[in-house]
Each structure stands twice: as C-alpha cells, then as structure tokens.
C-alpha cells in the first residue's frame, strides 16, 4: 500500500481512523509538541473535528504570541520550509489553518511510515 497525501485535514483524519492509526497520530502530535516545549495534551478521546479546531487555535496563538517557539515547533515536526513559504500570510486565521494542516500531514506521514515499515 502506497502513501497517498491527503488533500485536507478531514480526509487525513478519516484515513487515520480507517487505518486504526488515529490514536497513534494523537500520540505523535503530543510527543512533538512536548519536544518543542509547547505542552499540549490532546486526550485520546478527542474527536477528529475537535482535534482540528484545537490544533488550529494553538497554531494561531503561537503565530501571534510565540513566533520563535512556533518556528521551533515547525523545525521539530519537520514541516517543509518550502510549503510554509508558499502559504499566504495576509490572513492569520487562514494561515494558521493551513499550517495546522501541514503539521497534521507531516505527523500523519511519520505515523503511517512507522506502521508500514
């Protein structure tokens, strides 16, 4: 089975649930945020929609108030710098949503590959 990059957060989270890797995805997100000293603890019972909302809010707050920590988080998670540079930063809400999706996508890649190989 080949890795297929999801086109949006909802599709990504559906795929994670379908492959029974949703809990691993939550664990990976929590682990990387904690490595970046941005304590976040999503409960394993969190719904995909709530995860999306809370991650978006966290990224939005970091962009506004903790920019250096935000950059460090992107580095630790290993989000592509090129993908970040392609985003339109004129609307912070939309930017935070897009960055949250890039974070989810990268975390999903890690979980998916670890599970398959």
MILOKOL-795253 format. One record per residue (C-alpha): residue number from 1; x, y, z; residue in one letter. Coordinates in steps of 0.05 Angstrom, whole numbers. Layout:
N
+------+--------+--------+--------+------+
: resi :     px :     py :     pz : resn :
+------+--------+--------+--------+------+
:  NUM :      X :      Y :      Z :    A :
...
+------+--------+--------+--------+------+
//
This chain:
117
+------+--------+--------+--------+------+
: resi :     px :     py :     pz : resn :
+------+--------+--------+--------+------+
:    1 :      0 :      0 :      0 :    X :
:    2 :     28 :     68 :    -20 :    X :
:    3 :     25 :    132 :     20 :    X :
:    4 :    -26 :    179 :    -11 :    X :
:    5 :    -21 :    251 :     13 :    X :
:    6 :    -89 :    276 :     37 :    X :
:    7 :   -117 :    339 :      6 :    X :
:    8 :   -147 :    367 :     70 :    X :
:    9 :   -149 :    355 :    146 :    X :
:   10 :   -216 :    320 :    145 :    X :
:   11 :   -192 :    269 :     93 :    X :
:   12 :   -128 :    258 :    132 :    X :
:   13 :   -164 :    245 :    197 :    X :
:   14 :   -214 :    199 :    163 :    X :
:   15 :   -156 :    159 :    134 :    X :
:   16 :   -122 :    155 :    202 :    X :
:   17 :   -186 :    128 :    233 :    X :
:   18 :   -196 :     79 :    175 :    X :
:   19 :   -126 :     52 :    184 :    X :
:   20 :   -135 :     49 :    260 :    X :
:   21 :    -78 :     98 :    269 :    X :
:   22 :   -116 :    158 :    296 :    X :
:   23 :    -92 :    146 :    368 :    X :
:   24 :    -20 :    139 :    343 :    X :
:   25 :    -29 :    206 :    307 :    X :
:   26 :    -52 :    239 :    371 :    X :
:   27 :      7 :    209 :    408 :    X :
:   28 :     56 :    235 :    355 :    X :
:   29 :     27 :    305 :    357 :    X :
:   30 :     30 :    307 :    433 :    X :
:   31 :    102 :    280 :    432 :    X :
:   32 :    128 :    331 :    381 :    X :
:   33 :     94 :    390 :    415 :    X :
:   34 :    124 :    369 :    481 :    X :
:   35 :    193 :    362 :    448 :    X :
:   36 :    185 :    434 :    427 :    X :
:   37 :    167 :    453 :    499 :    X :
:   38 :     97 :    472 :    477 :    X :
:   39 :     60 :    428 :    524 :    X :
:   40 :     -3 :    402 :    492 :    X :
:   41 :    -40 :    341 :    514 :    X :
:   42 :    -95 :    321 :    467 :    X :
:   43 :   -135 :    266 :    501 :    X :
:   44 :   -142 :    201 :    463 :    X :
:   45 :   -217 :    210 :    466 :    X :
:   46 :   -215 :    276 :    426 :    X :
:   47 :   -257 :    275 :    363 :    X :
:   48 :   -224 :    289 :    296 :    X :
:   49 :   -264 :    353 :    288 :    X :
:   50 :   -244 :    377 :    357 :    X :
:   51 :   -171 :    359 :    344 :    X :
:   52 :   -172 :    401 :    281 :    X :
:   53 :   -203 :    460 :    317 :    X :
:   54 :   -156 :    458 :    378 :    X :
:   55 :    -94 :    449 :    335 :    X :
:   56 :   -115 :    508 :    292 :    X :
:   57 :   -126 :    551 :    354 :    X :
:   58 :    -59 :    531 :    384 :    X :
:   59 :    -21 :    548 :    320 :    X :
:   60 :    -59 :    614 :    314 :    X :
:   61 :    -39 :    634 :    385 :    X :
:   62 :     33 :    613 :    373 :    X :
:   63 :     39 :    655 :    309 :    X :
:   64 :     12 :    715 :    346 :    X :
:   65 :     47 :    710 :    413 :    X :
:   66 :    104 :    660 :    409 :    X :
:   67 :    134 :    665 :    339 :    X :
:   68 :    203 :    638 :    357 :    X :
:   69 :    171 :    578 :    391 :    X :
:   70 :    125 :    569 :    330 :    X :
:   71 :    186 :    565 :    284 :    X :
:   72 :    220 :    516 :    331 :    X :
:   73 :    158 :    472 :    331 :    X :
:   74 :    157 :    471 :    255 :    X :
:   75 :    230 :    451 :    256 :    X :
:   76 :    219 :    395 :    306 :    X :
:   77 :    159 :    368 :    269 :    X :
:   78 :    199 :    375 :    204 :    X :
:   79 :    147 :    413 :    164 :    X :
:   80 :    174 :    431 :     96 :    X :
:   81 :    200 :    502 :     94 :    X :
:   82 :    181 :    508 :     21 :    X :
:   83 :    109 :    491 :     36 :    X :
:   84 :    107 :    543 :     92 :    X :
:   85 :    137 :    596 :     46 :    X :
:   86 :     83 :    582 :     -6 :    X :
:   87 :     27 :    600 :     42 :    X :
:   88 :     -7 :    668 :     40 :    X :
:   89 :      5 :    703 :    106 :    X :
:   90 :    -43 :    761 :     96 :    X :
:   91 :    -98 :    729 :    138 :    X :
:   92 :    -72 :    698 :    203 :    X :
:   93 :   -133 :    655 :    214 :    X :
:   94 :   -126 :    622 :    145 :    X :
:   95 :    -51 :    618 :    153 :    X :
:   96 :    -58 :    582 :    220 :    X :
:   97 :   -109 :    534 :    189 :    X :
:   98 :    -62 :    518 :    132 :    X :
:   99 :     -2 :    508 :    178 :    X :
:  100 :    -44 :    463 :    223 :    X :
:  101 :    -59 :    420 :    162 :    X :
:  102 :     15 :    417 :    143 :    X :
:  103 :     31 :    395 :    214 :    X :
:  104 :    -23 :    342 :    212 :    X :
:  105 :      2 :    319 :    144 :    X :
:  106 :     74 :    312 :    168 :    X :
:  107 :     54 :    277 :    232 :    X :
:  108 :     10 :    230 :    192 :    X :
:  109 :     69 :    213 :    146 :    X :
:  110 :    111 :    194 :    207 :    X :
:  111 :     56 :    150 :    237 :    X :
:  112 :     38 :    118 :    171 :    X :
:  113 :    110 :    101 :    153 :    X :
:  114 :    126 :     75 :    222 :    X :
:  115 :     65 :     30 :    218 :    X :
:  116 :     80 :      4 :    148 :    X :
:  117 :    155 :     -6 :    152 :    X :
+------+--------+--------+--------+------+
//
